[in-house]
């Protein structure tokens, strides 16, 4: 009887052991998001900004030098990344629309894919859109179906908003040049609490595969960080970009429409420099919180089996072209920092100059984790570039915005940026990044570049079919009629 029972149990025990081994072997994912951070980081060559922990991550992973968002505004960008679909499909173009309740009720999001495959999925802080700072401490525009656990920290930065210095008092705090060199410790700030809660989750779930998203709120305005981070940046070292005279004569008016009044929201150069100093201080503050996560991974001996992704939802202007913040289709707004460190990839510290997109992250993480993603994703796995940063790669990157009743669409290859406003009716731009990386010389009307314009226009139209040019309001009217 005992022998028979033993023989019966052996296959079951083997099956359990195999399942356990497979679960242990499956890589974890630490998904680190920052809000409104451009490429002003040490690892991207910025001469002033201090980012030792993000630099440390870049040294163990692959840094993408030409990574681009799909829409340089928080909610559209995040909805696109998390669904793996372009904004023309998600139909999220503003800060209010919930894709789950409107356009994509049955979509399987990135963390949902992991949940369906036995992973624990959790969010701390801002991953989907939050009104920042208005909705700190609330779920914001979250997608509850994406998580087993969702946490919404609130720190003293939210409670001390009355202390802010605001150079643009007529603008809401979420789009203001406002700042505070705060008293107290990192741990009292909302982002300090985000780091602490993420570490608690990693400690609690260290023995099972997890997808944990750390959503930091800085460097998004208002620019708040403990005073010690401001002290790192003497004001005399903060300068505005120097640009040639009269180059804007060839720039279409909608290209500058993201900063009104133009230039610099009507504030002085000194006020702008003070705000930029505060922006840099918050970058270094967030970097310190990211360092806590990396240290915890090492302490918990999870680093060797964890895919780490660091990304920002879009770029950020600090005076280029007279612009501040986001929602332009220039390089500074469309380009994002992106670093991936994955177990088993080629030796760390790689730099890839291939054009990649945030929409590529969904298929990439599925590929690295051995999971099957939905078939309709718009991106491509970056795994070949993690294995070899110089691998062949011809995929361009696409970014779009809205200007009231018409769209702007931009396509970026390794050499060129091409942009059309309202199907070209309100302007066309072409910039050669080989000779003009700061996009000062618009070549779109130069006969010498007619063939390039034609080629880039074809790339742009291939990505957006005719129907996607219709403004959302007009679509609703057409459907109603």
C-alpha positions in Angstrom: 0.0 0.0 0.0 2.7 2.4 1.0 4.8 1.5 -2.0 1.8 2.0 -4.3 1.1 5.4 -2.7 4.8 6.4 -3.1 4.7 5.4 -6.8 1.6 7.5 -7.3 3.0 10.5 -5.6 6.3 10.6 -7.5 4.8 12.0 -10.8 2.8 14.6 -8.9 5.8 15.7 -6.9 7.9 15.9 -10.0 5.2 18.0 -11.7 5.1 20.4 -8.7 8.9 20.6 -8.6 9.0 21.4 -12.3 6.3 24.1 -12.0 8.1 25.6 -9.0 11.4 25.6 -10.9 9.8 27.2 -13.9 8.2 29.9 -11.7 11.5 30.7 -10.1 13.2 30.9 -13.5 10.7 33.3 -14.9 12.2 36.8 -14.8 10.7 39.5 -12.6 10.0 43.0 -14.1 10.8 46.2 -12.3 9.1 48.9 -14.4 10.4 52.4 -13.4 8.5 55.4 -14.8 9.4 59.0 -14.3 7.1 62.0 -15.1 8.2 64.7 -17.6 11.9 63.8 -17.6 14.0 64.7 -20.7 17.4 63.3 -21.5 19.2 65.7 -19.1 21.1 62.9 -17.5 24.8 62.1 -16.9 24.6 58.9 -19.0 23.2 60.8 -21.9 26.0 63.3 -21.8 24.5 66.2 -19.9 27.4 68.4 -18.6 25.6 69.6 -15.4 22.8 67.2 -14.2 23.8 64.6 -11.6 22.2 61.2 -12.0 24.6 58.6 -10.6 21.9 55.9 -10.1 20.3 56.1 -13.5 23.9 56.2 -14.9 24.6 53.0 -12.8 21.6 51.3 -14.4 22.8 52.4 -17.9 26.2 50.8 -17.1 24.5 47.4 -16.6 22.0 47.6 -19.4 21.3 49.1 -22.8 20.8 52.8 -23.2 18.7 53.9 -26.1 19.8 57.2 -27.5 17.0 57.6 -30.0 13.9 56.5 -28.1 10.6 58.4 -28.7 7.2 58.7 -27.2 4.0 58.4 -29.3 2.4 61.5 -27.9 4.2 64.2 -25.8 1.5 64.4 -23.1 1.2 62.2 -20.1 -2.1 60.4 -20.5 -1.9 59.7 -24.3 1.7 58.5 -24.0 1.0 56.2 -21.0 -2.2 54.8 -22.5 -0.2 54.0 -25.7 2.7 52.3 -23.9 0.5 50.3 -21.5 -1.7 48.9 -24.3 1.0 48.6 -26.9 -1.2 50.6 -29.3 -0.8 54.0 -31.0 -2.9 57.0 -29.9 -4.8 56.8 -33.1 -6.1 53.4 -31.9 -6.5 54.2 -28.2 -8.2 57.4 -29.1 -6.7 59.0 -26.0 -5.5 62.5 -26.9 -6.2 64.4 -23.7 -6.0 64.0 -19.9 -9.5 62.9 -19.3 -10.4 60.0 -21.5 -10.4 56.4 -20.0 -9.6 53.9 -22.8 -11.1 51.1 -20.8 -14.5 52.8 -20.6 -14.6 54.1 -24.2 -12.4 52.9 -27.0 -10.8 49.7 -25.7 -13.0 47.9 -23.1 -11.5 44.5 -23.7 -7.8 45.4 -24.2 -5.2 43.3 -22.4 -2.7 45.7 -21.0 1.0 45.0 -20.4 0.7 44.1 -16.7 -2.5 42.2 -17.4 -0.5 39.9 -19.8 1.8 39.2 -16.9 -1.1 38.6 -14.5 -2.7 36.1 -16.9 0.6 34.2 -16.8 0.7 33.8 -13.0 2.7 37.0 -12.2 1.9 39.2 -9.2 1.3 42.7 -10.7 1.4 45.9 -8.6 1.6 49.6 -9.1 2.9 52.2 -6.7 2.3 55.8 -7.8 1.8 57.2 -11.3 1.8 54.7 -14.2 -1.5 55.5 -15.9 -2.4 59.2 -15.8 -2.6 61.1 -12.6 -3.3 64.8 -12.5 0.0 65.9 -11.0 -0.1 67.3 -8.4 -3.9 67.6 -8.2 -4.6 63.8 -7.9 -1.6 62.8 -5.8 -2.9 60.4 -3.2 -5.8 59.2 -5.3 -6.1 56.5 -8.0 -6.1 59.1 -10.8 -7.0 57.7 -14.2 -5.8 54.3 -13.2 -6.9 50.9 -14.8 -7.8 48.6 -11.9 -7.9 45.6 -14.2 -4.1 45.9 -14.7 -3.1 45.2 -11.1 -3.4 42.8 -8.1 -2.4 45.7 -5.9 -2.3 49.5 -6.5 -1.0 52.0 -4.0 -1.3 55.8 -4.0 1.2 57.5 -1.7 0.9 61.1 -0.6 3.8 63.1 0.9 4.5 66.5 2.4 5.0 67.9 -1.1 1.3 67.7 -1.7 0.5 69.2 1.8 2.9 72.1 1.4 1.8 73.5 -2.0 0.9 76.8 -0.3 4.7 77.4 0.1 5.4 77.2 -3.6 7.0 80.0 -5.5 5.1 80.3 -8.8 6.4 82.3 -11.7 3.2 81.6 -13.7 0.3 82.2 -11.3 -2.3 82.2 -14.0 -1.5 78.6 -15.0 -2.6 75.6 -13.1 0.0 74.0 -10.9 0.3 71.0 -13.2 1.6 73.2 -16.0 3.3 76.0 -14.0 6.8 77.2 -13.4 6.5 76.7 -9.7 9.0 75.2 -7.2 9.9 74.6 -3.6 13.2 73.8 -2.0 11.6 71.7 0.7 12.4 71.1 4.3 12.6 67.6 5.6 13.8 64.3 4.2 13.5 62.4 1.0 11.3 59.8 2.7 8.7 62.4 3.5 8.2 63.3 -0.1 5.6 61.4 -2.3 8.4 59.9 -4.4 10.3 58.8 -1.3 7.1 57.0 -0.2 6.8 55.4 -3.7 10.3 54.0 -3.3 9.6 52.7 0.2 6.4 50.9 -0.9 8.0 49.4 -4.0 10.8 47.9 -1.8 8.2 46.5 0.6 6.4 44.7 -2.3 9.7 43.3 -3.6 10.5 42.0 -0.2 7.1 40.4 0.2 7.0 38.9 -3.3 10.7 37.9 -3.7 9.8 34.2 -4.0 7.3 34.5 -6.8 7.5 36.2 -10.2 6.4 39.8 -10.1 5.7 42.8 -12.3 6.1 45.8 -10.1 5.7 49.3 -11.5 7.3 52.2 -9.7 5.6 55.4 -10.8 7.5 58.5 -9.7 5.9 62.0 -9.9 9.0 64.1 -10.4 10.5 65.9 -12.2 7.0 67.0 -13.2 6.1 70.5 -12.0 5.7 71.8 -9.4 9.4 71.2 -9.0 9.6 70.1 -5.3 12.6 68.4 -3.7 14.5 68.7 -0.5 16.8 71.8 -0.4 20.0 69.7 -0.6 19.2 68.9 -4.2 18.8 72.6 -5.1 22.2 73.3 -3.6 23.8 71.1 -6.2 22.9 73.6 -8.9 24.2 77.1 -8.5 22.1 79.5 -10.5 25.1 81.0 -12.3 25.6 77.6 -14.0 22.1 77.5 -15.4 21.9 78.9 -18.9 19.3 79.1 -21.6 20.0 77.5 -25.1 21.8 79.8 -27.5 20.2 79.8 -30.9 20.8 81.5 -34.2 18.9 84.6 -35.2 15.9 84.5 -37.6 15.8 80.7 -38.0 12.2 80.6 -36.8 11.1 82.3 -40.0 11.0 78.9 -41.7 9.2 77.2 -38.8 5.4 76.7 -39.1 3.4 78.5 -36.5 1.8 75.3 -35.0 5.3 74.0 -34.3 5.6 76.7 -31.6 2.0 76.4 -30.3 2.8 74.4 -27.2 4.1 77.4 -25.3 1.6 80.3 -25.1 2.4 83.1 -24.8 5.6 82.5 -26.7 8.4 82.6 -25.8 8.8 81.1 -22.3 5.2 81.6 -21.2 6.0 85.3 -21.1 8.3 85.1 -18.1 11.8 86.6 -17.9 15.0 84.7 -18.7 16.0 84.9 -15.1 12.8 83.4 -13.9 13.1 80.6 -16.5 16.7 79.8 -15.3 15.4 79.6 -11.7 12.7 77.1 -12.8 15.2 75.1 -14.8 17.5 74.9 -11.8 14.5 73.5 -9.8 13.7 71.0 -12.6 17.3 69.7 -12.5 17.1 69.4 -8.7 14.1 67.2 -9.0 15.8 65.0 -11.5 18.6 64.3 -9.0 16.1 63.8 -6.3 14.2 61.1 -8.3 17.6 59.6 -9.2 18.2 59.1 -5.5 14.9 57.2 -5.1 15.7 55.0 -8.1 19.0 54.2 -6.4 17.1 52.8 -3.4 15.3 50.4 -5.7 18.5 49.2 -7.4 20.1 48.7 -3.9 17.1 46.7 -2.8 17.3 44.5 -5.8 20.9 43.7 -5.0 20.3 43.2 -1.3 17.4 40.8 -2.0 19.5 39.0 -4.6 16.9 39.6 -7.3 19.0 41.6 -9.7 20.2 38.6 -11.7 16.6 37.5 -12.4 14.9 40.9 -12.9 14.3 42.9 -16.1 14.7 46.5 -15.2 13.1 49.1 -17.5 13.5 52.9 -16.9 11.4 55.3 -19.0 9.9 58.7 -19.1 6.5 59.4 -20.7 7.9 62.1 -23.0 10.6 64.7 -23.2 10.7 68.3 -21.9 11.7 71.7 -23.2 13.9 73.9 -21.1 14.0 76.9 -23.5 14.8 75.4 -26.9 13.0 77.2 -29.7 11.6 79.5 -27.0 9.5 76.5 -25.7 9.0 75.1 -22.2 7.6 71.8 -21.1 6.0 69.4 -23.7 3.5 68.9 -26.5 5.8 70.0 -29.4 7.1 67.7 -32.1 10.7 68.9 -31.8 13.3 66.5 -30.7 13.4 67.7 -27.1 9.7 67.0 -26.5 9.4 63.7 -28.5 12.6 62.1 -27.3 12.7 60.2 -24.0 15.3 58.4 -21.9 15.0 54.7 -22.1 17.2 52.0 -20.4 16.7 48.3 -20.3 18.8 45.9 -18.2 17.7 42.3 -18.8 19.2 39.0 -17.6 21.2 37.1 -20.2 21.6 40.1 -22.5 25.0 41.1 -23.9 27.4 42.7 -21.5 26.0 45.9 -20.0 26.8 49.5 -20.9 25.7 49.3 -24.5 24.5 52.3 -26.4 22.0 51.9 -29.2 21.4 54.6 -31.8 18.5 52.9 -33.5 15.2 54.7 -33.6 12.8 53.0 -31.1 9.5 53.8 -29.5 7.8 53.4 -26.2 5.2 51.3 -28.0 8.0 48.7 -28.4 8.2 48.0 -24.7 5.1 45.7 -24.5 6.4 43.2 -27.1 9.9 43.5 -25.7 8.9 42.5 -22.2 6.7 39.7 -23.6 9.7 38.4 -25.6 12.2 38.6 -22.7 9.7 36.8 -20.4 8.8 34.0 -22.8 5.1 35.2 -22.9 2.8 35.5 -25.8 1.5 39.0 -26.3 -1.7 40.1 -28.1 -1.4 39.9 -31.9 -2.4 43.4 -32.6 0.4 45.3 -30.9 2.0 48.1 -32.9 5.5 47.9 -31.7 8.4 45.4 -32.2 10.6 43.6 -29.7 13.8 45.3 -28.9 15.5 42.0 -28.0 17.8 42.0 -31.0 19.1 45.4 -29.9 19.6 44.2 -26.3 21.7 41.3 -27.8 23.6 43.6 -30.1 23.0 47.4 -29.9 24.3 47.8 -33.5 22.0 45.1 -35.0 20.2 45.9 -38.3 17.0 47.9 -37.5 15.0 49.9 -40.1 11.9 50.7 -38.0 11.2 54.5 -37.7 9.6 56.2 -34.7 6.3 58.1 -34.8 5.0 60.9 -32.6 1.8 62.9 -32.8 0.0 65.9 -31.2 -3.2 67.9 -31.6 -3.4 71.6 -32.1 -7.1 72.3 -31.5 -8.9 71.0 -34.6 -6.0 69.5 -36.5 -3.1 67.0 -35.9 0.6 67.2 -36.2 2.4 64.0 -37.1 6.2 63.4 -37.0 8.3 60.5 -38.1 12.0 60.1 -37.1 14.7 57.9 -38.6 18.3 57.8 -37.5 19.1 60.7 -39.8 15.8 62.7 -40.4 12.8 64.2 -38.7 9.8 64.9 -40.9 6.7 66.7 -39.6 3.4 67.6 -41.1 0.8 69.9 -39.6 -2.8 69.3 -40.7 -1.7 67.0 -43.6 0.8 69.7 -44.6 -1.8 72.4 -45.0 -0.4 74.3 -42.0 3.2 73.5 -42.5 5.9 70.9 -43.2 9.3 70.5 -41.5 12.4 68.4 -42.4 15.5 68.4 -40.3 18.8 66.6 -41.0 20.1 65.3 -37.7 23.5 64.5 -39.2 24.2 68.2 -39.7 21.5 69.9 -37.6 20.8 68.0 -34.4 19.1 70.9 -32.7 16.6 71.3 -35.6 17.4 74.9 -36.7 17.2 74.5 -40.5 13.9 73.5 -42.0 14.8 71.8 -45.3 11.2 70.9 -46.3 11.0 73.5 -49.1 14.6 72.9 -50.4 14.4 71.3 -53.9 17.6 69.5 -53.1 15.7 67.5 -50.5 12.5 66.8 -52.5 13.3 63.0 -52.7 13.8 62.8 -48.9 10.6 64.7 -48.3 8.8 62.2 -50.5 10.3 59.2 -48.8 9.6 60.5 -45.3 6.0 61.5 -46.2 5.5 57.9 -47.3 6.8 56.6 -44.0 4.5 58.9 -42.1 1.4 58.1 -44.1 2.1 54.3 -43.9 1.7 54.6 -40.1 -1.5 56.6 -40.1 -4.3 55.7 -42.5 -6.6 58.4 -43.7 -9.3 57.8 -41.1 -6.8 58.6 -38.3 -6.5 62.2 -39.5 -10.1 62.9 -38.5 -10.3 64.9 -35.2 -12.0 63.0 -32.4 -14.8 65.5 -32.1 -15.6 65.2 -35.8 -15.6 61.4 -35.5 -18.2 61.6 -32.8 -20.4 63.9 -35.0 -20.1 61.5 -38.0 -21.1 58.6 -35.8 -24.1 60.5 -34.4 -25.3 61.5 -37.8 
